[in-house]
Amino acid sequence: MIRLTLWQVDRNAEIIDFNRRHNIGLHHLALEVKTEDELNVLYQKIKNLPGVKIEFSPELVGAGPRKHMMCCEPGGIRIEFIWQGV
């Protein structure tokens, strides 16, 4: 499953380079992984790749059991990897 999250712009704010809380644009791309282990392995593989910035490592979504992580690829697109906890 692929989920695109669109963020609504505060039209009273000055438009500047993309900021997920103030600008029109792709908020992030969410990609589902099948297992918690797959999420952890993915994190280990990408955390040291050149140009990739980890926003946060795998963590619970709310009270869980779902977990997710967020990173930015070298071009600046935020990518969320999420395990649904089932």
SVG drawing of the C-alpha trace seen along z (x, -y; Angstrom):
<svg xmlns="http://www.w3.org/2000/svg" viewBox="-5 -36 33 46">
<polyline fill="none" stroke="black" stroke-width="0.4" points="0.0,0.0 1.2,-3.5 -0.3,-6.5 0.2,-10.1 -0.4,-12.7 -1.2,-16.2 -0.7,-19.1 -3.0,-22.2 -1.2,-25.5 -1.9,-28.4 -2.8,-30.9 -2.0,-33.8 1.7,-32.7 4.4,-33.8 5.3,-31.0 8.9,-29.9 11.0,-26.9 9.1,-23.7 8.2,-23.4 5.8,-20.6 3.7,-22.8 3.5,-25.9 3.8,-25.0 1.9,-23.2 3.6,-20.1 4.3,-16.5 4.3,-16.1 5.8,-12.6 5.6,-9.3 4.5,-6.4 5.5,-2.9 4.3,0.1 6.6,3.0 5.2,6.4 7.0,7.1 8.7,5.3 11.9,7.1 11.8,5.8 11.4,2.2 14.4,2.7 16.5,4.2 15.6,1.4 16.6,-1.2 20.0,0.5 20.6,0.5 19.7,-3.1 20.9,-5.0 24.4,-5.5 23.7,-6.0 25.2,-9.2 22.7,-12.0 20.0,-10.2 18.9,-11.9 17.1,-9.9 14.4,-12.1 13.6,-9.3 14.4,-5.6 11.7,-2.9 9.3,-3.9 5.8,-3.2 2.9,-5.1 0.8,-6.3 0.4,-3.4 1.5,-0.9 1.8,1.8 2.3,0.1 5.8,-1.3 7.3,-3.6 10.4,-5.6 10.9,-8.7 13.9,-9.7 14.7,-12.2 16.2,-10.9 19.1,-12.9 16.6,-15.0 14.8,-16.0 11.6,-14.0 10.4,-12.7 9.8,-8.9 7.9,-7.1 8.3,-3.3 5.5,-1.8 4.7,1.6 1.0,1.9 1.6,4.0 -0.4,7.1"/>
</svg>
